[in-house]
Amino acid sequence: MALAAAACGGGPPARPPTAGPTPSTTSTSRTPPGAASAPTSPPGCIDLGRWTTAQLARQLITVPSLDFDLPQLGGVVATGVGGVLFLGSAPAPADLGALVHQVNGRSPAGVPLLVMADEEGGGVQRLRPLVEDIPWPRDTTTALTPAQVSSLAARVGSEMRAAGVNMDLAPVLDVDSGAGPSASDPDGRRSYSGIPGRAATYGQAFSAGLQRAGVIPVIKHFPGLGGASGNTDTGPASTQPISALRAAGLQPFRAAITAGAPAVMVANASVPGLTTQPASVSSTVIQGLLRGELRFRGLVITDSLSAGAIRAAGYDVPGAATAAVEAGADIVLFGSTLTAADVAQLRPAAVVATVDQTSRAMTAAVGTGKLPASRLRDAARRVLELRGAAVCEA
């Protein structure tokens, strides 16, 4: 059964834990011969005004790594991508932390990548045995207090950091009481509760524990997949109507944003009453609802842009990535639905080809004026700052 990787508030969030130390310069001697080099900036910051469009575009792409094939992806990391996402069911190797350190050394920006994994609990845990097994989120609410969930998440976060992983694609803040996850119910026990306040409290406890350990939480799947019509991994689906979401499903997201959530994953479902497009490529959802109404100022991550719902809307990965960034997303994911079609495209050579095609599509969209260059710079700034870099522009 394939599971998705993938989700009015207060002012701007507090600065989240970063992926690594701020570099003293953007030049680096660690870039291998022939790899893309980050432009040199004044000491202490990265000047995005001196980056090419292609370099900005690559910063917005996350590279999927199937079953920890990280050494084979060093070349594409050296071209300047922003993150790596671990996928698959293989056990995490004991030397994963060393492998991540090596691939970080090939990043031309001179700062650690956003290294991501799904550590939700229950059946969605990618880092066994390096990270301990934890219950499904739903089960934690019956067995543990919020304070105990926070302590559990802090322990998980410490184990993730030891393995080189600095971003958790969790917690799920969807409000759902179903029996899934399943083909018809993408949430089920991945949700903390069908009661908005309870989902908010436990989700925030999990986030806070991760942050204490130095891991960046990603709340998902905005604007809420609780009660969705189906699983977007395999085909089109819709959330509850926006009126119902405003009454219940948005409450945990609003609370998390008010508390300073650093990153939000946007779902691939359409939102009745708001958009017929997948939310991940909808400016109405990202710029209007998330940035405007809820006043979120952190990093926006897409759900997998190779999902069935995205293909059904007429997009391939490069086209969907361009549309998502135009709509307001800051970094894009693909490959994480682990359908048969996805797995076939997760061979390293296929991943490199998809990254190249996606970068070219964004660059071409800037050239035609469809995608403003300022949108790329704004997104790259958020990615780099969350990675721990100081960013400046002349």
ZAPADO-993814 format. One record per residue (C-alpha): residue number from 1; x, y, z; residue in one letter. Coordinates in nm, 2 decimals, m for minus. Layout:
BEGIN
REC   i      X      Y      Z aa
REC NUM      X      Y      Z  A
...
END
This chain:
BEGIN
REC   i      X      Y      Z aa
REC   1   0.00   0.00   0.00  M
REC   2   0.15   0.33  m0.11  A
REC   3   0.14   0.61   0.15  L
REC   4   0.19   0.98   0.07  A
REC   5   0.50   1.15   0.19  A
REC   6   0.29   1.39   0.24  A
REC   7   0.03   1.90   0.43  A
REC   8  m0.61   3.39   1.10  C
REC   9  m0.27   3.31   1.25  G
REC  10  m0.02   3.54   1.42  G
REC  11   0.28   3.71   1.28  G
REC  12   0.60   3.57   1.14  P
REC  13   0.73   3.26   1.31  P
REC  14   1.02   3.24   1.54  A
REC  15   1.35   3.14   1.36  R
REC  16   1.34   2.76   1.34  P
REC  17   1.63   2.53   1.40  P
REC  18   1.86   2.54   1.10  T
REC  19   2.02   2.26   0.91  A
REC  20   2.37   2.36   0.99  G
REC  21   2.61   2.65   1.07  P
REC  22   2.62   2.97   0.87  T
REC  23   2.92   2.97   0.63  P
REC  24   3.17   3.25   0.64  S
REC  25   3.16   3.28   0.26  T
REC  26   2.97   3.13  m0.03  T
REC  27   3.28   3.01  m0.21  S
REC  28   3.39   2.65  m0.12  T
REC  29   3.69   2.44  m0.21  S
REC  30   3.49   2.13  m0.16  R
REC  31   3.31   2.16  m0.50  T
REC  32   3.44   1.88  m0.73  P
REC  33   3.59   1.97  m1.06  P
REC  34   3.32   2.03  m1.33  G
REC  35   3.04   2.09  m1.07  A
REC  36   2.83   2.40  m1.05  A
REC  37   2.99   2.66  m0.82  S
REC  38   2.80   2.90  m0.60  A
REC  39   2.89   3.26  m0.69  P
REC  40   3.12   3.43  m0.45  T
REC  41   2.96   3.70  m0.22  S
REC  42   3.09   3.94   0.04  P
REC  43   3.22   3.74   0.35  P
REC  44   2.94   3.62   0.57  G
REC  45   2.65   3.59   0.33  C
REC  46   2.52   3.45   0.00  I
REC  47   2.43   3.72  m0.25  D
REC  48   2.14   3.58  m0.45  L
REC  49   2.15   3.87  m0.69  G
REC  50   2.46   3.72  m0.84  R
REC  51   2.31   3.37  m0.89  W
REC  52   2.20   3.26  m1.23  T
REC  53   1.84   3.16  m1.29  T
REC  54   1.95   2.80  m1.33  A
REC  55   2.13   2.80  m0.99  Q
REC  56   1.82   2.95  m0.82  L
REC  57   1.60   2.69  m0.98  A
REC  58   1.81   2.40  m0.86  R
REC  59   1.80   2.52  m0.51  Q
REC  60   1.42   2.46  m0.51  L
REC  61   1.45   2.09  m0.60  I
REC  62   1.46   1.80  m0.35  T
REC  63   1.64   1.48  m0.48  V
REC  64   1.47   1.15  m0.39  P
REC  65   1.70   0.88  m0.26  S
REC  66   1.56   0.53  m0.29  L
REC  67   1.68   0.29  m0.02  D
REC  68   1.96   0.52   0.08  F
REC  69   2.15   0.52  m0.26  D
REC  70   2.31   0.84  m0.15  L
REC  71   2.66   0.78  m0.28  P
REC  72   2.52   0.76  m0.64  Q
REC  73   2.35   1.10  m0.60  L
REC  74   2.66   1.30  m0.51  G
REC  75   2.69   1.43  m0.87  G
REC  76   2.35   1.58  m0.88  V
REC  77   2.39   1.73  m0.53  V
REC  78   2.70   1.90  m0.66  A
REC  79   2.49   2.09  m0.91  T
REC  80   2.33   2.28  m0.63  G
REC  81   2.00   2.12  m0.53  V
REC  82   1.84   2.22  m0.20  G
REC  83   1.75   1.89  m0.04  G
REC  84   1.75   1.51  m0.03  V
REC  85   1.45   1.29   0.07  L
REC  86   1.50   0.93   0.18  F
REC  87   1.24   0.69   0.05  L
REC  88   1.18   0.32   0.04  G
REC  89   1.16   0.03   0.28  S
REC  90   1.52  m0.08   0.31  A
REC  91   1.68  m0.05   0.66  P
REC  92   1.88   0.25   0.71  A
REC  93   2.26   0.18   0.70  P
REC  94   2.46   0.21   1.02  A
REC  95   2.69   0.46   0.85  D
REC  96   2.41   0.69   0.72  L
REC  97   2.54   0.98   0.92  G
REC  98   2.88   0.95   0.75  A
REC  99   2.72   0.92   0.41  L
REC 100   2.52   1.23   0.46  V
REC 101   2.83   1.41   0.58  H
REC 102   3.01   1.31   0.26  Q
REC 103   2.73   1.42   0.03  V
REC 104   2.69   1.75   0.22  N
REC 105   3.06   1.81   0.13  G
REC 106   2.96   1.82  m0.23  R
REC 107   2.71   2.10  m0.19  S
REC 108   2.84   2.41  m0.37  P
REC 109   2.65   2.64  m0.14  A
REC 110   2.88   2.54   0.14  G
REC 111   2.60   2.46   0.39  V
REC 112   2.43   2.13   0.47  P
REC 113   2.13   2.02   0.26  L
REC 114   1.78   1.98   0.39  L
REC 115   1.80   1.61   0.45  V
REC 116   1.44   1.48   0.49  M
REC 117   1.26   1.16   0.59  A
REC 118   0.91   1.07   0.70  D
REC 119   0.91   0.98   1.07  E
REC 120   0.55   1.01   1.16  E
REC 121   0.51   0.69   1.36  G
REC 122   0.33   0.36   1.30  G
REC 123   0.36   0.24   0.94  G
REC 124   0.53   0.56   0.82  V
REC 125   0.89   0.54   0.95  Q
REC 126   1.18   0.55   0.70  R
REC 127   1.48   0.54   0.93  L
REC 128   1.45   0.20   1.10  R
REC 129   1.66   0.07   1.28  P
REC 130   1.86   0.39   1.35  L
REC 131   1.55   0.57   1.48  V
REC 132   1.33   0.39   1.73  E
REC 133   0.98   0.26   1.64  D
REC 134   0.70   0.49   1.77  I
REC 135   0.33   0.43   1.76  P
REC 136   0.08   0.56   1.51  W
REC 137   0.00   0.92   1.60  P
REC 138  m0.36   0.83   1.68  R
REC 139  m0.24   0.56   1.92  D
REC 140  m0.01   0.81   2.10  T
REC 141  m0.31   1.02   2.20  T
REC 142  m0.46   0.73   2.39  T
REC 143  m0.14   0.61   2.56  A
REC 144   0.06   0.93   2.62  L
REC 145   0.01   1.29   2.74  T
REC 146   0.12   1.58   2.51  P
REC 147   0.43   1.63   2.73  A
REC 148   0.52   1.26   2.68  Q
REC 149   0.47   1.29   2.31  V
REC 150   0.70   1.59   2.31  S
REC 151   0.97   1.40   2.50  S
REC 152   0.92   1.11   2.26  L
REC 153   0.97   1.34   1.96  A
REC 154   1.28   1.49   2.11  A
REC 155   1.43   1.15   2.14  R
REC 156   1.34   1.06   1.78  V
REC 157   1.48   1.40   1.67  G
REC 158   1.81   1.33   1.84  S
REC 159   1.84   0.99   1.67  E
REC 160   1.75   1.15   1.34  M
REC 161   2.02   1.42   1.38  R
REC 162   2.27   1.15   1.47  A
REC 163   2.19   0.99   1.13  A
REC 164   2.24   1.32   0.95  G
REC 165   1.87   1.39   0.90  V
REC 166   1.76   1.74   0.99  N
REC 167   1.40   1.76   0.86  M
REC 168   1.10   1.54   0.95  D
REC 169   0.81   1.54   0.71  L
REC 170   0.58   1.53   1.01  A
REC 171   0.35   1.58   1.20  P
REC 172   0.03   1.51   1.02  V
REC 173  m0.22   1.78   1.13  L
REC 174  m0.51   1.66   0.93  D
REC 175  m0.83   1.62   1.14  V
REC 176  m0.94   1.26   1.08  D
REC 177  m1.11   0.98   1.27  S
REC 178  m1.11   0.71   1.00  G
REC 179  m0.97   0.36   1.01  A
REC 180  m0.70   0.42   0.75  G
REC 181  m0.45   0.48   0.61  P
REC 182  m0.59   0.31   0.30  S
REC 183  m0.67   0.37  m0.07  A
REC 184  m0.98   0.56   0.03  S
REC 185  m0.85   0.72   0.35  D
REC 186  m0.50   0.87   0.32  P
REC 187  m0.49   0.97   0.69  D
REC 188  m0.66   0.73   0.94  G
REC 189  m0.42   0.66   1.22  R
REC 190  m0.16   0.90   1.07  R
REC 191  m0.39   1.17   1.22  S
REC 192  m0.38   1.24   1.59  Y
REC 193  m0.75   1.29   1.62  S
REC 194  m1.08   1.37   1.46  G
REC 195  m1.12   1.65   1.72  I
REC 196  m0.95   1.97   1.59  P
REC 197  m0.82   2.09   1.93  G
REC 198  m0.68   1.75   2.02  R
REC 199  m0.51   1.72   1.68  A
REC 200  m0.36   2.06   1.73  A
REC 201  m0.23   1.99   2.08  T
REC 202  m0.06   1.66   2.01  Y
REC 203   0.07   1.78   1.67  G
REC 204   0.23   2.09   1.83  Q
REC 205   0.38   1.87   2.11  A
REC 206   0.54   1.65   1.85  F
REC 207   0.67   1.95   1.66  S
REC 208   0.81   2.11   1.97  A
REC 209   1.00   1.79   2.06  G
REC 210   1.16   1.77   1.72  L
REC 211   1.27   2.13   1.74  Q
REC 212   1.43   2.09   2.08  R
REC 213   1.64   1.82   1.91  A
REC 214   1.74   2.05   1.62  G
REC 215   1.51   1.88   1.36  V
REC 216   1.28   2.09   1.15  I
REC 217   0.92   1.97   1.16  P
REC 218   0.70   2.00   0.85  V
REC 219   0.33   2.02   0.93  I
REC 220   0.11   1.85   0.67  K
REC 221  m0.11   1.81   0.45  H
REC 222  m0.23   2.17   0.42  F
REC 223  m0.52   2.27   0.41  P
REC 224  m0.62   1.93   0.56  G
REC 225  m0.68   1.58   0.41  L
REC 226  m0.92   1.47   0.69  G
REC 227  m1.23   1.33   0.52  G
REC 228  m1.07   1.36   0.17  A
REC 229  m1.25   1.18  m0.11  S
REC 230  m0.95   0.96  m0.18  G
REC 231  m0.57   0.91  m0.19  N
REC 232  m0.39   1.16  m0.42  T
REC 233  m0.10   0.92  m0.46  D
REC 234  m0.31   0.72  m0.71  T
REC 235  m0.56   0.97  m0.85  G
REC 236  m0.75   1.29  m0.81  P
REC 237  m0.91   1.36  m0.48  A
REC 238  m1.07   1.66  m0.30  S
REC 239  m1.06   1.78   0.06  T
REC 240  m1.37   1.88   0.24  Q
REC 241  m1.52   2.20   0.12  P
REC 242  m1.34   2.51   0.23  I
REC 243  m1.63   2.61   0.46  S
REC 244  m1.59   2.28   0.65  A
REC 245  m1.21   2.32   0.66  L
REC 246  m1.25   2.67   0.81  R
REC 247  m1.48   2.53   1.07  A
REC 248  m1.25   2.24   1.17  A
REC 249  m0.97   2.12   0.95  G
REC 250  m0.77   2.44   0.94  L
REC 251  m0.76   2.48   1.32  Q
REC 252  m0.45   2.27   1.38  P
REC 253  m0.27   2.45   1.10  F
REC 254  m0.37   2.79   1.23  R
REC 255  m0.25   2.70   1.58  A
REC 256   0.08   2.56   1.46  A
REC 257   0.15   2.87   1.24  I
REC 258   0.07   3.09   1.54  T
REC 259   0.32   2.89   1.74  A
REC 260   0.59   2.94   1.48  G
REC 261   0.58   2.64   1.25  A
REC 262   0.89   2.66   1.02  P
REC 263   0.76   2.46   0.73  A
REC 264   0.43   2.35   0.57  V
REC 265   0.36   2.08   0.32  M
REC 266   0.07   2.15   0.08  V
REC 267  m0.15   1.86  m0.04  A
REC 268  m0.22   1.75  m0.39  N
REC 269  m0.60   1.75  m0.34  A
REC 270  m0.83   2.01  m0.48  S
REC 271  m1.04   2.22  m0.24  V
REC 272  m1.41   2.25  m0.32  P
REC 273  m1.52   2.61  m0.30  G
REC 274  m1.16   2.73  m0.34  L
REC 275  m0.98   2.56  m0.63  T
REC 276  m1.04   2.28  m0.88  T
REC 277  m0.66   2.24  m0.92  Q
REC 278  m0.44   2.04  m0.68  P
REC 279  m0.36   2.26  m0.39  A
REC 280   0.01   2.22  m0.44  S
REC 281  m0.01   2.41  m0.77  V
REC 282  m0.28   2.66  m0.67  S
REC 283  m0.19   3.02  m0.59  S
REC 284  m0.53   3.06  m0.43  T
REC 285  m0.44   2.80  m0.17  V
REC 286  m0.07   2.90  m0.12  I
REC 287  m0.07   3.27  m0.17  Q
REC 288  m0.43   3.34  m0.07  G
REC 289  m0.51   3.10   0.21  L
REC 290  m0.18   3.00   0.35  L
REC 291   0.03   3.32   0.31  R
REC 292  m0.26   3.56   0.31  G
REC 293  m0.53   3.44   0.55  E
REC 294  m0.32   3.24   0.78  L
REC 295  m0.01   3.47   0.75  R
REC 296   0.24   3.19   0.72  F
REC 297   0.59   3.32   0.65  R
REC 298   0.80   3.00   0.66  G
REC 299   0.90   2.74   0.40  L
REC 300   0.63   2.59   0.17  V
REC 301   0.70   2.23   0.05  I
REC 302   0.49   2.05  m0.21  T
REC 303   0.37   1.70  m0.17  D
REC 304   0.50   1.46  m0.43  S
REC 305   0.46   1.61  m0.78  L
REC 306   0.47   1.27  m0.94  S
REC 307   0.15   1.17  m0.77  A
REC 308  m0.15   1.04  m0.95  G
REC 309  m0.35   1.35  m0.87  A
REC 310  m0.09   1.57  m1.04  I
REC 311  m0.07   1.35  m1.35  R
REC 312  m0.45   1.35  m1.37  A
REC 313  m0.44   1.73  m1.37  A
REC 314  m0.22   1.72  m1.68  G
REC 315   0.12   1.78  m1.54  Y
REC 316   0.45   1.61  m1.56  D
REC 317   0.71   1.67  m1.28  V
REC 318   0.89   1.97  m1.45  P
REC 319   0.55   2.13  m1.54  G
REC 320   0.41   2.08  m1.20  A
REC 321   0.72   2.21  m1.02  A
REC 322   0.71   2.52  m1.23  T
REC 323   0.34   2.57  m1.16  A
REC 324   0.40   2.51  m0.79  A
REC 325   0.68   2.76  m0.76  V
REC 326   0.47   3.01  m0.95  E
REC 327   0.19   2.95  m0.71  A
REC 328   0.41   3.02  m0.41  G
REC 329   0.59   2.69  m0.32  A
REC 330   0.95   2.72  m0.21  D
REC 331   1.08   2.37  m0.26  I
REC 332   0.94   2.07  m0.46  V
REC 333   0.93   1.70  m0.40  L
REC 334   0.88   1.41  m0.64  F
REC 335   0.90   1.03  m0.63  G
REC 336   0.77   0.99  m0.28  S
REC 337   0.44   0.81  m0.35  T
REC 338   0.64   0.49  m0.43  L
REC 339   0.39   0.37  m0.69  T
REC 340   0.54   0.14  m0.95  A
REC 341   0.58   0.43  m1.19  A
REC 342   0.76   0.63  m0.92  D
REC 343   0.99   0.35  m0.83  V
REC 344   1.10   0.31  m1.19  A
REC 345   1.19   0.68  m1.20  Q
REC 346   1.40   0.66  m0.88  L
REC 347   1.70   0.51  m1.05  R
REC 348   1.99   0.76  m1.01  P
REC 349   2.01   0.83  m1.38  A
REC 350   1.64   0.89  m1.40  A
REC 351   1.65   1.12  m1.10  V
REC 352   1.93   1.32  m1.25  V
REC 353   1.73   1.35  m1.57  A
REC 354   1.42   1.47  m1.39  T
REC 355   1.62   1.73  m1.19  V
REC 356   1.77   1.86  m1.52  D
REC 357   1.44   1.88  m1.69  Q
REC 358   1.28   2.05  m1.39  T
REC 359   1.56   2.31  m1.37  S
REC 360   1.53   2.38  m1.74  R
REC 361   1.15   2.42  m1.72  A
REC 362   1.17   2.67  m1.44  M
REC 363   1.45   2.86  m1.62  T
REC 364   1.25   2.87  m1.94  A
REC 365   0.95   3.00  m1.75  A
REC 366   1.15   3.29  m1.62  V
REC 367   1.28   3.36  m1.97  G
REC 368   0.93   3.39  m2.10  T
REC 369   0.81   3.60  m1.81  G
REC 370   0.56   3.34  m1.69  K
REC 371   0.76   3.28  m1.37  L
REC 372   0.91   3.60  m1.21  P
REC 373   1.28   3.58  m1.13  A
REC 374   1.19   3.75  m0.80  S
REC 375   0.97   3.44  m0.71  R
REC 376   1.28   3.21  m0.75  L
REC 377   1.50   3.44  m0.54  R
REC 378   1.24   3.46  m0.27  D
REC 379   1.20   3.08  m0.26  A
REC 380   1.58   3.02  m0.27  A
REC 381   1.62   3.26   0.02  R
REC 382   1.38   3.06   0.23  R
REC 383   1.55   2.73   0.14  V
REC 384   1.90   2.86   0.21  L
REC 385   1.81   3.03   0.54  E
REC 386   1.65   2.71   0.67  L
REC 387   1.97   2.53   0.56  R
REC 388   2.16   2.77   0.79  G
REC 389   2.30   3.01   0.54  A
REC 390   2.31   3.39   0.57  A
REC 391   2.16   3.55   0.26  V
REC 392   2.22   3.90   0.13  C
REC 393   2.15   4.08  m0.20  E
REC 394   2.34   4.37  m0.35  A
END
